[in-house]
Each structure stands twice: as C-alpha cells, then as structure tokens.
Amino acid sequence: MGSKTITVTEEAYERLKAHKREGESFTDTLLRLAGERNGRWDGYGSLRDVDGFREAVEEGGETFDEDATDRHRRIFGTDDG
C-alpha cells in the first residue's frame, strides 16, 4: 500500500498524538478516528476507554446532588432534599 505525506499544525499533531493508543501507529489512529460512520450510533461508547471518565461522571453527579440538596434546604428551609 502506498503512502502520502501531509502537513498538520502543531495543535493538530498534539491532538492526534493524545488519541494515539500504545502500540498504535499514527495511520492506525487516523483510520480508527475517521472510521466508517453508521448513523445514529456514531460515537457510542467512544469515551469508555478514556482514563477516569466514569469516575468524573459519577463525581459530577454526586456534586450535582449535593448542590441541589443544599439549594433545596436554603429555599425551603427543610432537610427533605
């Protein structure tokens, strides 16, 4: 298979490098990221491998719940949050 040389900005290179997995070539990374799209499910599960994503979502939910409870207490003066 032939190859082509492309020029990208430093920013584009760094973003691509950030998506590159261990043992994966830049070609493999580009093909994975630019893979075939299948409609409404495009991107489904694409964040499952991002380090700390699940923890960040859960922590964000907990913080939201705490903030909502505090707001409820301030507004209504109760512990029913």
PyMOL CGO cylinders between C-alpha atoms (Angstrom):
from pymol import cmd
from pymol.cgo import CYLINDER

trace = [
    CYLINDER, 0.00, 0.00, 0.00, 1.28, 3.45, -0.87, 0.3, 1, 1, 1, 1, 1, 1,
    CYLINDER, 1.28, 3.45, -0.87, 1.66, 6.36, 1.48, 0.3, 1, 1, 1, 1, 1, 1,
    CYLINDER, 1.66, 6.36, 1.48, 1.13, 10.13, 1.44, 0.3, 1, 1, 1, 1, 1, 1,
    CYLINDER, 1.13, 10.13, 1.44, 2.77, 12.90, 3.40, 0.3, 1, 1, 1, 1, 1, 1,
    CYLINDER, 2.77, 12.90, 3.40, 0.52, 15.53, 4.96, 0.3, 1, 1, 1, 1, 1, 1,
    CYLINDER, 0.52, 15.53, 4.96, 1.32, 18.72, 6.83, 0.3, 1, 1, 1, 1, 1, 1,
    CYLINDER, 1.32, 18.72, 6.83, -0.55, 19.45, 10.05, 0.3, 1, 1, 1, 1, 1, 1,
    CYLINDER, -0.55, 19.45, 10.05, -0.24, 22.20, 12.64, 0.3, 1, 1, 1, 1, 1, 1,
    CYLINDER, -0.24, 22.20, 12.64, 1.42, 21.51, 15.97, 0.3, 1, 1, 1, 1, 1, 1,
    CYLINDER, 1.42, 21.51, 15.97, -2.02, 21.69, 17.60, 0.3, 1, 1, 1, 1, 1, 1,
    CYLINDER, -2.02, 21.69, 17.60, -3.44, 19.07, 15.23, 0.3, 1, 1, 1, 1, 1, 1,
    CYLINDER, -3.44, 19.07, 15.23, -0.43, 16.83, 15.80, 0.3, 1, 1, 1, 1, 1, 1,
    CYLINDER, -0.43, 16.83, 15.80, -0.74, 17.08, 19.59, 0.3, 1, 1, 1, 1, 1, 1,
    CYLINDER, -0.74, 17.08, 19.59, -4.47, 16.31, 19.46, 0.3, 1, 1, 1, 1, 1, 1,
    CYLINDER, -4.47, 16.31, 19.46, -3.85, 13.28, 17.25, 0.3, 1, 1, 1, 1, 1, 1,
    CYLINDER, -3.85, 13.28, 17.25, -1.00, 12.15, 19.49, 0.3, 1, 1, 1, 1, 1, 1,
    CYLINDER, -1.00, 12.15, 19.49, -3.31, 12.40, 22.52, 0.3, 1, 1, 1, 1, 1, 1,
    CYLINDER, -3.31, 12.40, 22.52, -5.72, 9.94, 20.84, 0.3, 1, 1, 1, 1, 1, 1,
    CYLINDER, -5.72, 9.94, 20.84, -2.96, 7.51, 19.87, 0.3, 1, 1, 1, 1, 1, 1,
    CYLINDER, -2.96, 7.51, 19.87, -3.04, 4.28, 21.84, 0.3, 1, 1, 1, 1, 1, 1,
    CYLINDER, -3.04, 4.28, 21.84, 0.01, 2.34, 22.99, 0.3, 1, 1, 1, 1, 1, 1,
    CYLINDER, 0.01, 2.34, 22.99, 1.43, 0.31, 20.13, 0.3, 1, 1, 1, 1, 1, 1,
    CYLINDER, 1.43, 0.31, 20.13, -0.77, 2.08, 17.58, 0.3, 1, 1, 1, 1, 1, 1,
    CYLINDER, -0.77, 2.08, 17.58, 0.71, 3.85, 14.56, 0.3, 1, 1, 1, 1, 1, 1,
    CYLINDER, 0.71, 3.85, 14.56, -0.49, 7.29, 13.54, 0.3, 1, 1, 1, 1, 1, 1,
    CYLINDER, -0.49, 7.29, 13.54, -2.04, 5.65, 10.47, 0.3, 1, 1, 1, 1, 1, 1,
    CYLINDER, -2.04, 5.65, 10.47, -3.96, 3.25, 12.72, 0.3, 1, 1, 1, 1, 1, 1,
    CYLINDER, -3.96, 3.25, 12.72, -5.07, 6.17, 14.90, 0.3, 1, 1, 1, 1, 1, 1,
    CYLINDER, -5.07, 6.17, 14.90, -6.29, 8.18, 11.92, 0.3, 1, 1, 1, 1, 1, 1,
    CYLINDER, -6.29, 8.18, 11.92, -8.17, 5.20, 10.49, 0.3, 1, 1, 1, 1, 1, 1,
    CYLINDER, -8.17, 5.20, 10.49, -9.79, 4.49, 13.86, 0.3, 1, 1, 1, 1, 1, 1,
    CYLINDER, -9.79, 4.49, 13.86, -10.84, 8.11, 14.40, 0.3, 1, 1, 1, 1, 1, 1,
    CYLINDER, -10.84, 8.11, 14.40, -12.01, 8.61, 10.83, 0.3, 1, 1, 1, 1, 1, 1,
    CYLINDER, -12.01, 8.61, 10.83, -13.64, 5.20, 10.55, 0.3, 1, 1, 1, 1, 1, 1,
    CYLINDER, -13.64, 5.20, 10.55, -16.92, 4.47, 8.87, 0.3, 1, 1, 1, 1, 1, 1,
    CYLINDER, -16.92, 4.47, 8.87, -19.94, 6.16, 10.43, 0.3, 1, 1, 1, 1, 1, 1,
    CYLINDER, -19.94, 6.16, 10.43, -23.18, 4.27, 10.82, 0.3, 1, 1, 1, 1, 1, 1,
    CYLINDER, -23.18, 4.27, 10.82, -25.74, 6.92, 11.62, 0.3, 1, 1, 1, 1, 1, 1,
    CYLINDER, -25.74, 6.92, 11.62, -27.44, 7.46, 14.96, 0.3, 1, 1, 1, 1, 1, 1,
    CYLINDER, -27.44, 7.46, 14.96, -24.99, 5.30, 16.95, 0.3, 1, 1, 1, 1, 1, 1,
    CYLINDER, -24.99, 5.30, 16.95, -21.88, 7.18, 15.79, 0.3, 1, 1, 1, 1, 1, 1,
    CYLINDER, -21.88, 7.18, 15.79, -19.55, 7.68, 18.71, 0.3, 1, 1, 1, 1, 1, 1,
    CYLINDER, -19.55, 7.68, 18.71, -21.47, 5.37, 21.05, 0.3, 1, 1, 1, 1, 1, 1,
    CYLINDER, -21.47, 5.37, 21.05, -19.03, 4.05, 23.61, 0.3, 1, 1, 1, 1, 1, 1,
    CYLINDER, -19.03, 4.05, 23.61, -16.15, 6.14, 22.29, 0.3, 1, 1, 1, 1, 1, 1,
    CYLINDER, -16.15, 6.14, 22.29, -15.41, 7.53, 25.76, 0.3, 1, 1, 1, 1, 1, 1,
    CYLINDER, -15.41, 7.53, 25.76, -15.46, 4.22, 27.60, 0.3, 1, 1, 1, 1, 1, 1,
    CYLINDER, -15.46, 4.22, 27.60, -11.68, 3.88, 27.35, 0.3, 1, 1, 1, 1, 1, 1,
    CYLINDER, -11.68, 3.88, 27.35, -10.87, 7.42, 28.44, 0.3, 1, 1, 1, 1, 1, 1,
    CYLINDER, -10.87, 7.42, 28.44, -8.99, 7.24, 31.73, 0.3, 1, 1, 1, 1, 1, 1,
    CYLINDER, -8.99, 7.24, 31.73, -11.09, 8.50, 34.62, 0.3, 1, 1, 1, 1, 1, 1,
    CYLINDER, -11.09, 8.50, 34.62, -14.19, 9.25, 32.54, 0.3, 1, 1, 1, 1, 1, 1,
    CYLINDER, -14.19, 9.25, 32.54, -16.55, 7.07, 34.57, 0.3, 1, 1, 1, 1, 1, 1,
    CYLINDER, -16.55, 7.07, 34.57, -15.20, 8.45, 37.84, 0.3, 1, 1, 1, 1, 1, 1,
    CYLINDER, -15.20, 8.45, 37.84, -15.55, 12.04, 36.60, 0.3, 1, 1, 1, 1, 1, 1,
    CYLINDER, -15.55, 12.04, 36.60, -19.17, 11.45, 35.58, 0.3, 1, 1, 1, 1, 1, 1,
    CYLINDER, -19.17, 11.45, 35.58, -20.02, 9.81, 38.91, 0.3, 1, 1, 1, 1, 1, 1,
    CYLINDER, -20.02, 9.81, 38.91, -18.28, 12.56, 40.87, 0.3, 1, 1, 1, 1, 1, 1,
    CYLINDER, -18.28, 12.56, 40.87, -20.11, 15.20, 38.83, 0.3, 1, 1, 1, 1, 1, 1,
    CYLINDER, -20.11, 15.20, 38.83, -23.42, 13.51, 39.63, 0.3, 1, 1, 1, 1, 1, 1,
    CYLINDER, -23.42, 13.51, 39.63, -22.61, 13.42, 43.33, 0.3, 1, 1, 1, 1, 1, 1,
    CYLINDER, -22.61, 13.42, 43.33, -21.62, 17.09, 43.30, 0.3, 1, 1, 1, 1, 1, 1,
    CYLINDER, -21.62, 17.09, 43.30, -24.84, 17.97, 41.46, 0.3, 1, 1, 1, 1, 1, 1,
    CYLINDER, -24.84, 17.97, 41.46, -26.92, 16.04, 44.01, 0.3, 1, 1, 1, 1, 1, 1,
    CYLINDER, -26.92, 16.04, 44.01, -25.18, 17.78, 46.93, 0.3, 1, 1, 1, 1, 1, 1,
    CYLINDER, -25.18, 17.78, 46.93, -25.65, 21.21, 45.34, 0.3, 1, 1, 1, 1, 1, 1,
    CYLINDER, -25.65, 21.21, 45.34, -29.33, 20.52, 44.63, 0.3, 1, 1, 1, 1, 1, 1,
    CYLINDER, -29.33, 20.52, 44.63, -29.89, 19.36, 48.22, 0.3, 1, 1, 1, 1, 1, 1,
    CYLINDER, -29.89, 19.36, 48.22, -28.17, 22.47, 49.61, 0.3, 1, 1, 1, 1, 1, 1,
    CYLINDER, -28.17, 22.47, 49.61, -30.22, 24.71, 47.33, 0.3, 1, 1, 1, 1, 1, 1,
    CYLINDER, -30.22, 24.71, 47.33, -33.44, 22.98, 48.40, 0.3, 1, 1, 1, 1, 1, 1,
    CYLINDER, -33.44, 22.98, 48.40, -32.57, 23.50, 52.07, 0.3, 1, 1, 1, 1, 1, 1,
    CYLINDER, -32.57, 23.50, 52.07, -31.81, 27.19, 51.53, 0.3, 1, 1, 1, 1, 1, 1,
    CYLINDER, -31.81, 27.19, 51.53, -35.01, 27.81, 49.59, 0.3, 1, 1, 1, 1, 1, 1,
    CYLINDER, -35.01, 27.81, 49.59, -37.45, 25.72, 51.62, 0.3, 1, 1, 1, 1, 1, 1,
    CYLINDER, -37.45, 25.72, 51.62, -35.67, 25.54, 54.97, 0.3, 1, 1, 1, 1, 1, 1,
    CYLINDER, -35.67, 25.54, 54.97, -36.10, 21.77, 55.23, 0.3, 1, 1, 1, 1, 1, 1,
    CYLINDER, -36.10, 21.77, 55.23, -34.00, 18.63, 55.21, 0.3, 1, 1, 1, 1, 1, 1,
    CYLINDER, -34.00, 18.63, 55.21, -36.23, 16.96, 52.60, 0.3, 1, 1, 1, 1, 1, 1,
    CYLINDER, -36.23, 16.96, 52.60, -33.66, 17.42, 49.78, 0.3, 1, 1, 1, 1, 1, 1,
]
cmd.load_cgo(trace, "trace")
